[in-house]
């Protein structure tokens, strides 16, 4: 039974939601920078007109200072050609006769367009109706210094789920009964296998086996940074693009030459306004690898993970599979092969005006399958199939494609559209022998969970289930490559759409498991294969380059939906040639 749950927001005044969300005593105690990020795209209803709007942002000035142009109304009801500047507070109190008690010194809610804002005092708006709780919003919780794992929580979750199946009385549903569907009251018993973790090489060639899907990088050394610089405090009042420009002018003036690497300490942990402009300036304009960080608590593991990312961006390899040198990959060890990961990143729900970002990463330097380079571009909004895959690829005779974010109804499109474009690219280059392809789709957004029948712990890292709960005709299986330390592990669901190379089930499943151990950003096996994770990271990071809020309305927006002809899609800035072949996305 596939049952999903979610958190919802109930209707009510926006100010009450913000105070509850941030544990604030009153309106003046609210962090309005965080509030702006939380409220964006929520739907609200106004008290004075009973109309619904979608929040697009917030004003930079408080209500008693935020000005807008108001057309003067004559006695006969018509409007004069001239306009006057009036504050939002004065308009609602004098022209609308609405008494505002606390809105004077807090920002206004913007429900307009980027070039034509429309401001409303927070006091006159409420959440319009019950709707799904956005995943980007988090309620304040007390921080914890230690992570404590309670094995009995898994047993409690399992017991709760089993009890719920008995108490919900699905069999009493007349629709299910009329269809002859009967719901079991117990968990399905399935047989699973635990694959052996691959042997890794790290440091000076030392070989070792990961334990429970994890390993460490203790006692490794790196060079210290060249210089330390801090942003001028007066520049912090400027916009994010101007701040980055001035900081780069300061860096170039102080260093004797172009920097080889930049470590940036951000002022905000998440959704920092300067993150996108900083990445664009470094990667597109100057070709300088960069690492951003904003630590809340510095630990050895945190520093290790940061250093792993820096080393990868500078061309280093943190760890290798022992079977890479020399190549001992089953079936393809003598045939040059490229592992390709593909993903498409879409805008947040409700933002159909933002183009989607498609990313394709490919392994290089065969027989290595731990190094990847990325190609990223924009395409039409909310389109999952990657457009324009007609691009030359590296010399090779076999390709393994890992695809993410595709539903069962789109499997044929992957083969008929995306794979067909790759084949045409080879033919366009004059290649006579088209390489063999193995196409695999990975799914993460499902509700299947695996439990051990003999105990409350999560299933071991490397667990594979390929019977009983899989498709009766198609080739698919569940794999839990990671070690679940907290909560209940969710396995990845892999669908093999095409296998021209001819892997056996054991060889293919072992290859997918090994690809979960080549993720250079961490010292643990990942829940999904590394090429897909890299494609997601590349699309997400390159998407930060575009400041969509600054795009002209007639270029890509809601008004363009009624225009004649294809809607133009803004292009991403090109990467500097010095970082094009690097793992800048790590």
C-alpha positions as CSV (number, residue, x, y, z in Angstrom):
1,X,0.0,0.0,0.0
2,X,1.5,3.3,-1.1
3,X,0.5,5.9,1.5
4,X,2.2,9.3,1.8
5,X,1.8,12.0,4.4
6,X,2.8,15.6,4.5
7,X,2.6,18.7,6.7
8,X,0.1,21.4,5.9
9,X,-0.4,25.0,6.8
10,X,-3.8,26.2,8.1
11,X,-5.3,29.6,7.2
12,X,-4.7,32.5,9.4
13,X,-2.9,35.9,9.7
14,X,0.6,35.9,8.2
15,X,2.1,37.6,11.2
16,X,0.8,34.7,13.5
17,X,2.5,32.2,11.2
18,X,5.8,34.1,11.3
19,X,5.8,34.5,15.1
20,X,5.1,30.8,15.5
21,X,7.7,29.8,12.9
22,X,10.5,31.9,14.5
23,X,9.4,31.7,18.1
24,X,9.2,35.5,18.1
25,X,7.4,37.5,20.8
26,X,6.1,40.3,18.4
27,X,6.5,41.6,14.9
28,X,9.6,43.6,15.7
29,X,11.4,40.4,16.8
30,X,10.9,38.6,13.5
31,X,13.9,38.1,11.2
32,X,12.5,39.5,8.0
33,X,15.4,38.2,5.9
34,X,14.3,34.7,6.8
35,X,10.6,35.7,6.5
36,X,11.1,36.8,2.9
37,X,12.5,33.3,1.9
38,X,9.7,31.5,3.8
39,X,6.8,33.5,2.5
40,X,7.8,33.5,-1.2
41,X,5.2,31.8,-3.4
42,X,2.6,31.4,-0.6
43,X,-0.9,32.4,-1.5
44,X,-2.6,35.0,0.7
45,X,-6.0,36.8,0.9
46,X,-6.4,40.5,1.7
47,X,-8.7,41.7,4.4
48,X,-9.9,44.8,2.7
49,X,-10.7,43.4,-0.8
50,X,-11.0,39.7,-0.2
51,X,-8.7,39.0,-3.2
52,X,-6.1,36.3,-3.5
53,X,-2.5,36.9,-4.4
54,X,0.8,35.0,-4.5
55,X,3.7,36.5,-2.6
56,X,6.7,37.4,-4.8
57,X,8.9,39.1,-2.2
58,X,9.1,41.8,0.4
59,X,9.9,45.5,0.4
60,X,13.4,46.7,1.4
61,X,12.0,49.6,3.4
62,X,9.4,49.6,6.2
63,X,5.7,50.4,5.6
64,X,6.1,54.0,6.7
65,X,9.0,54.7,4.3
66,X,8.1,52.6,1.3
67,X,6.9,54.9,-1.5
68,X,4.9,54.1,-4.6
69,X,3.2,56.3,-7.3
70,X,-0.5,56.9,-6.9
71,X,-2.7,58.5,-9.5
72,X,-4.9,61.3,-8.2
73,X,-8.6,60.7,-8.4
74,X,-10.9,63.6,-9.4
75,X,-14.4,64.3,-7.9
76,X,-16.1,62.8,-11.0
77,X,-14.4,59.5,-10.5
78,X,-11.8,59.9,-13.2
79,X,-8.0,60.0,-12.7
80,X,-5.6,62.8,-13.4
81,X,-2.5,62.3,-15.6
82,X,-0.2,63.2,-12.8
83,X,0.8,61.0,-9.9
84,X,2.0,61.6,-6.4
85,X,4.4,59.6,-4.2
86,X,2.8,58.3,-1.1
87,X,3.9,55.7,1.5
88,X,2.1,52.4,1.9
89,X,1.2,53.3,5.4
90,X,-0.5,56.6,4.5
91,X,-2.3,55.0,1.6
92,X,-4.0,52.3,3.7
93,X,-4.7,54.6,6.7
94,X,-5.9,57.7,4.8
95,X,-7.3,56.4,1.5
96,X,-8.5,52.9,2.6
97,X,-9.4,54.0,6.2
98,X,-7.8,50.9,7.6
99,X,-6.3,51.2,11.1
100,X,-2.8,49.7,11.2
101,X,-1.4,49.0,14.7
102,X,2.0,47.5,14.1
103,X,2.8,47.6,10.4
104,X,4.5,51.0,10.3
105,X,8.0,49.8,11.1
106,X,8.1,46.4,9.4
107,X,8.5,45.5,5.7
108,X,5.6,45.2,3.3
109,X,4.6,42.1,1.4
110,X,5.1,42.3,-2.4
111,X,2.5,40.6,-4.6
112,X,3.5,42.3,-7.9
113,X,6.0,41.7,-10.7
114,X,9.7,42.3,-10.7
115,X,9.4,45.6,-12.6
116,X,6.0,46.6,-11.1
117,X,5.8,45.8,-7.4
118,X,2.5,45.9,-5.5
119,X,2.9,46.3,-1.7
120,X,0.5,45.3,1.1
121,X,1.0,45.7,4.8
122,X,1.5,42.4,6.6
123,X,-1.4,43.3,8.9
124,X,-4.1,43.1,6.2
125,X,-3.1,39.7,4.7
126,X,-3.8,36.1,5.8
127,X,-2.8,32.7,4.5
128,X,-5.7,32.0,2.1
129,X,-6.3,28.3,2.5
130,X,-4.9,25.0,3.6
131,X,-2.0,24.0,1.4
132,X,1.1,21.8,1.5
133,X,3.9,22.9,3.7
134,X,6.8,24.0,1.5
135,X,9.9,21.7,2.1
136,X,12.2,24.7,2.3
137,X,10.6,26.0,5.5
138,X,11.8,24.7,8.8
139,X,10.4,25.3,12.3
140,X,12.9,26.4,15.0
141,X,14.2,23.5,17.1
142,X,16.5,23.5,20.0
143,X,20.1,22.6,18.8
144,X,21.6,19.4,19.9
145,X,25.3,18.9,20.5
146,X,25.2,15.2,20.1
147,X,23.5,12.8,17.8
148,X,22.0,9.9,19.7
149,X,20.7,6.9,17.8
150,X,17.8,5.0,19.3
151,X,17.4,1.6,17.7
152,X,14.0,1.3,19.3
153,X,12.7,4.2,17.2
154,X,12.9,2.0,14.1
155,X,11.0,-0.8,16.0
156,X,8.4,1.8,17.1
157,X,8.0,3.1,13.5
158,X,7.6,-0.5,12.3
159,X,5.0,-1.3,15.0
160,X,3.1,1.9,14.3
161,X,2.9,1.2,10.6
162,X,1.8,-2.4,11.2
163,X,-0.9,-1.2,13.7
164,X,-2.1,1.5,11.3
165,X,-2.6,-1.1,8.6
166,X,-4.9,-3.1,11.0
167,X,-6.8,-0.1,12.2
168,X,-7.4,1.8,9.0
169,X,-9.8,-1.0,7.6
170,X,-8.8,-0.7,4.0
171,X,-10.8,-3.8,3.3
172,X,-14.0,-2.0,4.2
173,X,-13.6,0.4,1.3
174,X,-16.3,-0.5,-1.2
175,X,-14.2,0.7,-4.2
176,X,-11.3,-1.6,-3.3
177,X,-13.8,-4.5,-2.6
178,X,-15.5,-4.0,-5.9
179,X,-12.1,-4.2,-7.7
180,X,-11.2,-7.4,-5.8
181,X,-8.3,-5.7,-4.0
182,X,-7.4,-7.0,-0.6
183,X,-4.8,-5.4,1.7
184,X,-2.5,-7.5,3.8
185,X,-2.3,-6.7,7.5
186,X,1.4,-7.6,7.8
187,X,4.6,-6.5,6.1
188,X,5.6,-8.4,3.0
189,X,8.4,-10.9,3.6
190,X,11.1,-10.6,0.9
191,X,14.5,-12.1,0.5
192,X,17.5,-9.7,0.2
193,X,21.2,-9.9,-0.4
194,X,24.0,-7.8,1.1
195,X,26.7,-7.0,-1.5
196,X,30.3,-6.7,-0.3
197,X,31.6,-3.2,-0.2
198,X,34.2,-2.4,-2.9
199,X,37.9,-2.0,-2.0
200,X,39.1,1.6,-2.0
201,X,42.5,3.3,-2.5
202,X,43.2,6.4,-0.5
203,X,46.2,8.6,0.2
204,X,49.4,7.0,-1.0
205,X,47.7,4.0,-2.5
206,X,46.7,2.4,0.8
207,X,43.9,-0.2,0.2
208,X,41.1,-0.9,2.6
209,X,37.5,-2.0,2.8
210,X,34.9,0.5,4.1
211,X,33.1,-0.6,7.2
212,X,29.3,-0.3,7.3
213,X,29.5,2.0,4.3
214,X,31.9,4.5,5.8
215,X,35.6,5.3,6.0
216,X,37.7,8.3,7.2
217,X,40.6,10.5,6.0
218,X,42.5,11.0,9.2
219,X,46.1,12.3,9.1
220,X,46.0,13.8,5.6
221,X,47.7,17.2,5.0
222,X,47.0,20.2,2.8
223,X,48.6,23.5,2.2
224,X,47.5,26.7,4.0
225,X,45.8,29.5,2.2
226,X,47.9,32.4,0.9
227,X,46.1,35.3,2.4
228,X,43.1,36.3,4.5
229,X,40.8,39.2,3.5
230,X,37.6,40.6,4.9
231,X,34.8,42.5,3.2
232,X,34.6,46.2,3.9
233,X,31.7,46.7,6.3
234,X,30.4,49.7,4.3
235,X,29.9,47.5,1.3
236,X,27.5,45.2,3.1
237,X,24.7,47.7,2.5
238,X,25.1,47.3,-1.3
239,X,23.3,44.8,-3.4
240,X,24.8,41.3,-3.8
241,X,26.2,41.9,-7.3
242,X,27.9,45.1,-6.2
243,X,29.3,43.5,-3.1
244,X,30.9,40.7,-5.1
245,X,32.3,43.2,-7.6
246,X,33.9,45.3,-4.9
247,X,35.3,42.3,-3.0
248,X,36.9,41.0,-6.2
249,X,38.5,44.4,-6.8
250,X,39.9,44.2,-3.3
251,X,41.2,40.7,-3.9
252,X,42.9,41.5,-7.2
253,X,44.4,44.7,-5.8
254,X,46.0,42.9,-2.8
255,X,47.3,39.7,-4.4
256,X,50.4,39.7,-6.7
257,X,48.6,37.7,-9.4
258,X,45.3,35.9,-10.2
259,X,44.3,33.6,-7.3
260,X,44.4,29.8,-7.8
261,X,41.6,29.1,-5.3
262,X,39.2,31.2,-3.1
263,X,37.6,30.1,0.1
264,X,34.6,32.3,0.9
265,X,32.9,32.5,4.3
266,X,29.3,33.4,3.7
267,X,27.3,35.6,6.1
268,X,24.3,33.3,5.9
269,X,24.2,29.5,6.0
270,X,21.4,28.9,3.4
271,X,20.1,30.9,0.5
272,X,22.7,33.6,0.8
273,X,22.1,36.5,-1.7
274,X,25.8,36.7,-2.6
275,X,26.2,32.9,-3.3
276,X,25.0,33.1,-6.9
277,X,27.0,36.3,-8.0
278,X,30.1,35.0,-6.2
279,X,30.0,31.6,-8.0
280,X,29.4,33.3,-11.3
281,X,32.2,35.7,-10.8
282,X,34.7,33.0,-9.9
283,X,33.7,30.2,-12.3
284,X,32.5,32.2,-15.3
285,X,34.4,35.4,-15.3
286,X,37.8,34.4,-13.8
287,X,38.0,30.6,-13.9
288,X,39.0,30.3,-10.2
289,X,37.8,27.3,-8.2
290,X,36.0,28.4,-5.1
291,X,34.5,26.9,-1.9
292,X,31.8,28.6,0.1
293,X,31.1,27.8,3.7
294,X,29.2,29.1,6.7
295,X,29.8,26.8,9.6
296,X,27.5,26.9,12.6
297,X,29.6,24.4,14.5
298,X,33.1,23.4,13.4
299,X,34.0,19.7,14.0
300,X,36.7,17.4,12.6
301,X,34.2,15.8,10.3
302,X,32.9,19.1,9.0
303,X,36.5,20.2,8.2
304,X,37.2,16.9,6.6
305,X,34.2,17.2,4.2
306,X,35.2,20.7,3.3
307,X,38.7,19.7,2.5
308,X,37.5,16.8,0.4
309,X,35.4,19.2,-1.7
310,X,38.4,21.6,-2.1
311,X,40.7,18.8,-3.2
312,X,38.2,17.5,-5.8
313,X,37.7,21.0,-7.3
314,X,41.5,21.5,-7.6
315,X,41.8,18.2,-9.6
316,X,42.7,15.8,-6.8
317,X,41.2,12.4,-6.2
318,X,40.2,11.7,-2.6
319,X,39.7,8.0,-3.1
320,X,39.7,5.4,-5.9
321,X,38.1,2.1,-6.4
322,X,40.8,-0.6,-6.2
323,X,39.3,-2.1,-9.4
324,X,39.9,1.1,-11.4
325,X,43.8,0.7,-11.6
326,X,44.2,-1.7,-13.3
327,X,40.7,-2.0,-14.6
328,X,38.9,-5.0,-13.2
329,X,35.3,-3.8,-13.8
330,X,33.3,-6.9,-14.8
331,X,32.5,-7.3,-18.5
332,X,33.8,-3.9,-19.6
333,X,37.4,-3.9,-18.2
334,X,38.9,-4.2,-21.7
335,X,36.4,-1.8,-23.4
336,X,36.7,2.0,-22.9
337,X,33.4,3.0,-21.3
338,X,31.8,6.3,-20.2
339,X,29.5,6.5,-17.2
340,X,26.9,9.3,-17.8
341,X,24.7,10.8,-15.2
342,X,21.7,13.0,-16.2
343,X,19.3,15.2,-14.1
344,X,17.0,18.1,-14.6
345,X,16.5,20.7,-11.9
346,X,13.2,22.6,-11.9
347,X,12.1,25.8,-10.2
348,X,10.1,25.7,-7.0
349,X,6.4,24.8,-7.2
350,X,4.3,27.5,-8.7
351,X,7.3,29.2,-10.4
352,X,6.5,28.3,-14.1
353,X,8.3,31.4,-15.1
354,X,11.8,30.0,-14.3
355,X,13.5,27.8,-16.9
356,X,14.6,24.3,-16.0
357,X,18.3,23.5,-15.7
358,X,19.5,20.3,-17.4
359,X,22.9,18.7,-16.5
360,X,24.8,15.8,-18.0
361,X,28.0,14.6,-16.3
362,X,30.4,12.0,-17.9
363,X,33.4,10.1,-16.6
364,X,36.7,10.6,-18.3
365,X,40.3,9.3,-18.1
366,X,39.2,5.6,-18.6
367,X,39.6,3.3,-16.8
368,X,38.9,5.8,-14.0
369,X,35.2,6.1,-13.1
370,X,35.8,8.5,-10.2
371,X,36.4,11.7,-12.2
372,X,33.6,13.5,-14.0
373,X,33.1,16.7,-16.0
374,X,29.7,18.4,-16.5
375,X,27.7,20.2,-19.2
376,X,24.8,22.3,-18.1
377,X,22.2,24.3,-20.0
378,X,18.8,25.8,-19.6
379,X,15.6,24.5,-21.2
380,X,11.8,25.1,-21.2
381,X,10.3,25.3,-17.8
382,X,9.1,22.0,-16.1
383,X,10.2,19.8,-19.0
384,X,11.8,16.6,-17.6
385,X,13.2,15.3,-20.9
386,X,16.6,16.9,-21.7
387,X,16.4,19.0,-24.9
388,X,19.3,19.3,-27.2
389,X,21.5,16.3,-26.2
390,X,23.0,16.4,-29.7
391,X,26.6,17.0,-28.6
392,X,29.8,15.2,-29.4
393,X,31.1,12.7,-26.8
394,X,34.4,11.2,-25.9
395,X,35.9,8.4,-28.0
396,X,34.6,5.1,-26.6
397,X,32.6,2.1,-27.6
398,X,30.3,1.6,-24.6
399,X,28.2,4.0,-22.6
400,X,26.4,3.5,-19.3
401,X,23.6,6.1,-18.7
402,X,22.3,6.8,-15.3
403,X,19.1,8.9,-15.4
404,X,17.3,10.5,-12.4
405,X,13.9,12.1,-11.9
406,X,11.9,10.1,-14.5
407,X,8.5,8.5,-13.7
408,X,7.4,5.2,-15.2
409,X,5.2,7.0,-17.7
410,X,8.3,8.6,-19.2
411,X,10.5,5.5,-19.6
412,X,9.8,5.2,-23.3
413,X,10.6,8.9,-23.8
414,X,14.1,8.3,-22.3
415,X,14.7,5.7,-25.0
416,X,12.9,7.3,-27.9
417,X,14.1,10.9,-27.3
418,X,17.2,11.1,-25.1
419,X,19.0,8.0,-26.2
420,X,18.0,8.6,-29.8
421,X,19.7,12.0,-29.7
422,X,22.9,10.5,-28.4
423,X,22.9,8.0,-31.2
424,X,22.4,10.7,-33.8
425,X,25.3,12.7,-32.3
426,X,27.6,9.7,-32.9
427,X,26.3,9.4,-36.5
428,X,26.7,13.1,-37.1
429,X,30.4,12.8,-36.2
430,X,30.8,10.1,-38.8
431,X,31.1,7.2,-36.4
432,X,30.2,4.0,-38.1
433,X,30.0,1.8,-35.0
434,X,27.5,3.2,-32.6
435,X,28.5,2.2,-29.0
436,X,26.4,-0.2,-26.9
437,X,24.3,1.5,-24.2
438,X,23.0,0.4,-20.8
439,X,20.3,2.8,-19.6
440,X,19.2,2.8,-16.0
441,X,16.7,5.1,-14.3
442,X,17.1,5.8,-10.5
443,X,14.1,6.8,-8.5
444,X,14.3,8.2,-5.0
445,X,10.8,9.7,-4.5
446,X,8.9,6.5,-3.5
447,X,7.5,5.2,-0.2
448,X,9.0,1.7,0.0
449,X,11.1,1.0,3.1
450,X,13.0,-2.1,4.1
451,X,13.2,-3.5,7.6
452,X,15.2,-6.4,9.1
453,X,13.0,-9.2,10.2
454,X,15.5,-10.2,12.9
455,X,16.0,-6.8,14.7
456,X,15.2,-3.1,14.9
457,X,18.3,-1.9,13.0
458,X,18.3,-0.5,9.5
459,X,19.2,-3.0,6.7
460,X,23.0,-3.2,6.2
461,X,24.7,-1.1,3.6
462,X,24.7,-2.8,0.3
463,X,21.3,-4.6,0.7
464,X,19.6,-5.5,-2.6
465,X,16.0,-6.7,-3.1
466,X,15.1,-7.9,-6.6
467,X,12.2,-10.2,-6.0
468,X,8.6,-10.2,-4.7
469,X,8.1,-6.4,-4.5
470,X,9.5,-5.6,-8.0
471,X,7.8,-5.5,-11.4
472,X,6.7,-8.9,-12.6
473,X,8.1,-8.4,-16.2
474,X,10.5,-5.4,-16.2
475,X,14.0,-5.4,-14.8
476,X,14.1,-3.4,-11.6
477,X,15.5,-3.7,-8.1
478,X,15.9,-1.9,-4.8
479,X,19.3,-1.1,-3.4
480,X,20.2,0.5,0.0
481,X,23.8,1.3,-0.6
482,X,24.1,3.7,2.4
483,X,24.3,3.1,6.1
484,X,21.3,4.6,7.8
485,X,22.5,6.2,11.1
486,X,19.3,8.1,11.9
487,X,15.7,7.3,10.9
488,X,14.7,4.6,8.5
489,X,16.8,4.1,5.3
490,X,15.0,4.6,2.0
491,X,16.4,2.4,-0.8
492,X,17.0,3.7,-4.3
493,X,14.7,2.1,-6.9
494,X,16.7,1.3,-10.1
495,X,15.0,0.4,-13.4
496,X,17.1,-1.1,-16.2
497,X,15.5,0.1,-19.4
498,X,18.1,-1.2,-21.9
499,X,21.2,-3.4,-21.5
500,X,23.0,-3.8,-24.8
501,X,26.3,-4.4,-23.0
502,X,24.8,-7.6,-21.4
503,X,25.6,-7.3,-17.7
504,X,24.5,-10.2,-15.5
505,X,22.3,-9.1,-12.6
506,X,25.1,-9.7,-10.1
507,X,27.6,-7.7,-12.2
508,X,25.2,-4.8,-12.8
509,X,24.2,-4.5,-9.2
510,X,27.8,-4.7,-8.0
511,X,28.7,-2.0,-10.5
512,X,25.9,0.3,-9.2
513,X,27.0,-0.3,-5.7
514,X,30.6,0.6,-6.5
515,X,29.4,3.9,-8.1
516,X,27.9,4.8,-4.7
517,X,31.4,4.7,-3.3
518,X,33.1,7.1,-5.7
519,X,31.3,10.3,-4.4
520,X,34.3,12.6,-3.7
521,X,32.4,14.9,-1.3
522,X,32.1,12.5,1.6
523,X,33.6,9.5,3.3
524,X,30.5,7.4,3.2
525,X,28.5,5.5,0.5
526,X,25.7,7.5,-0.9
527,X,22.1,6.5,-1.3
528,X,22.2,7.2,-5.1
529,X,25.0,6.6,-7.5
530,X,27.6,9.4,-7.7
531,X,27.1,10.4,-11.4
532,X,23.4,11.3,-10.7
533,X,24.4,13.2,-7.5
534,X,27.0,15.1,-9.5
535,X,24.4,16.0,-12.3
536,X,22.0,17.3,-9.6
537,X,24.8,19.4,-8.0
538,X,25.9,20.8,-11.4
539,X,22.4,21.8,-12.3
540,X,21.7,23.3,-8.9
541,X,25.0,25.3,-8.8
542,X,24.8,26.6,-12.4
543,X,21.2,27.6,-11.8
544,X,22.5,30.1,-9.2
545,X,24.2,32.0,-12.0
546,X,20.9,33.3,-13.3
547,X,19.2,36.1,-11.3
548,X,15.8,35.3,-12.6
549,X,14.2,38.2,-10.7
550,X,16.1,40.6,-12.9
551,X,15.0,39.1,-16.3
552,X,12.8,41.4,-18.4
553,X,9.2,40.5,-18.2
554,X,8.9,40.1,-22.0
555,X,11.8,37.7,-22.1
556,X,10.6,34.9,-19.9
557,X,7.6,35.3,-17.6
558,X,3.9,34.8,-17.2
559,X,3.1,37.3,-19.9
560,X,5.1,35.3,-22.4
561,X,2.6,32.4,-22.2
562,X,0.2,34.2,-24.4
563,X,2.8,35.2,-27.0
564,X,3.0,33.8,-30.5
565,X,5.8,31.4,-31.3
566,X,8.3,29.7,-29.1
567,X,9.2,31.2,-25.8
568,X,12.9,32.3,-25.6
569,X,14.9,30.6,-22.8
570,X,17.7,32.6,-21.3
571,X,21.1,31.0,-21.6
572,X,23.4,30.2,-18.8
573,X,26.8,32.1,-18.7
574,X,29.6,29.9,-20.0
575,X,32.2,28.5,-17.7
576,X,35.7,29.8,-17.9
577,X,37.9,27.5,-19.9
578,X,40.2,27.0,-16.8
579,X,37.4,25.3,-14.9
580,X,35.4,23.6,-17.7
581,X,37.0,20.2,-17.2
582,X,37.1,20.4,-13.4
583,X,34.7,19.1,-10.8
584,X,33.6,22.6,-10.0
585,X,30.2,21.2,-8.8
586,X,31.7,19.3,-5.8
